């Protein structure tokens, strides 16, 4: 499980709905003190680099769809990490 914090004022539930309904990725909300401040990605079980990259791409698309500020080139960095032996 990976937890990602979001900027203050982000509607985490709306972000999760867009990720699920438009991009086919289900994310959980933050728990306890992180409720409304983060989302969680589960990545146990049948995962491989391609499924993780697909998940990251869908999450980036959902963040951009919701106009949530994020950095640049994160997916490029993830792909580059796969190329390292």
C-alpha positions as CSV (number, residue, x, y, z in Angstrom):
1,X,0.0,0.0,0.0
2,X,1.3,3.4,-0.9
3,X,-0.3,6.6,0.5
4,X,-0.1,9.9,-1.5
5,X,-0.9,13.2,0.1
6,X,-2.8,15.8,-1.9
7,X,-2.8,19.6,-1.7
8,X,-5.1,21.2,0.8
9,X,-8.6,21.8,-0.6
10,X,-8.5,18.7,-2.9
11,X,-11.7,16.8,-3.1
12,X,-10.2,13.3,-2.7
13,X,-13.6,11.6,-3.2
14,X,-14.0,13.3,-6.6
15,X,-10.5,12.4,-7.6
16,X,-11.2,8.7,-6.6
17,X,-14.5,8.8,-8.6
18,X,-12.8,10.1,-11.7
19,X,-9.9,7.6,-11.4
20,X,-12.5,4.7,-11.1
21,X,-15.2,5.8,-13.5
22,X,-13.1,7.3,-16.3
23,X,-9.7,5.5,-16.1
24,X,-10.6,2.2,-14.4
25,X,-8.4,2.5,-11.4
26,X,-9.8,2.1,-7.9
27,X,-8.0,4.0,-5.1
28,X,-8.9,4.1,-1.4
29,X,-9.1,7.3,0.7
30,X,-6.8,8.2,3.5
31,X,-7.5,6.8,6.9
32,X,-7.7,8.5,10.4
33,X,-5.8,11.8,10.4
34,X,-5.2,11.5,6.6
35,X,-9.0,11.4,5.8
36,X,-9.5,13.9,3.0
37,X,-5.8,14.6,2.8
38,X,-4.5,11.6,0.9
39,X,-5.4,8.6,-1.2
40,X,-4.0,5.1,-1.1
41,X,-2.9,2.7,-3.9
42,X,-3.0,-1.0,-3.2
43,X,-0.3,-3.0,-5.1
44,X,-0.2,-6.4,-3.6
45,X,-1.0,-9.6,-5.5
46,X,-0.7,-10.0,-9.2
47,X,1.3,-6.9,-10.0
48,X,4.2,-6.3,-12.5
49,X,5.9,-3.3,-13.8
50,X,3.4,-2.9,-16.7
51,X,0.4,-2.9,-14.3
52,X,2.1,-0.4,-12.0
53,X,2.9,1.9,-14.9
54,X,-0.7,1.6,-16.1
55,X,-2.0,2.5,-12.6
56,X,0.4,5.5,-12.3
57,X,-0.7,6.7,-15.8
58,X,-4.3,6.5,-14.9
59,X,-3.7,8.3,-11.6
60,X,-1.8,11.1,-13.4
61,X,-4.7,11.4,-15.9
62,X,-7.2,11.7,-13.0
63,X,-5.1,14.3,-11.2
64,X,-4.8,16.3,-14.4
65,X,-8.6,15.9,-15.1
66,X,-9.3,17.4,-11.7
67,X,-6.7,20.2,-12.2
68,X,-4.8,19.1,-9.2
69,X,-1.2,20.4,-9.3
70,X,1.5,17.9,-9.8
71,X,5.1,17.8,-11.0
72,X,6.3,16.9,-14.4
73,X,8.0,13.8,-15.9
74,X,7.0,11.4,-13.1
75,X,6.0,8.6,-15.5
76,X,9.2,9.1,-17.5
77,X,11.2,8.6,-14.2
78,X,9.2,5.5,-13.5
79,X,10.0,4.0,-16.9
80,X,13.6,5.0,-16.5
81,X,13.7,3.2,-13.2
82,X,12.7,0.0,-14.9
83,X,15.6,0.3,-17.3
84,X,18.2,0.2,-14.5
85,X,19.7,-3.2,-13.9
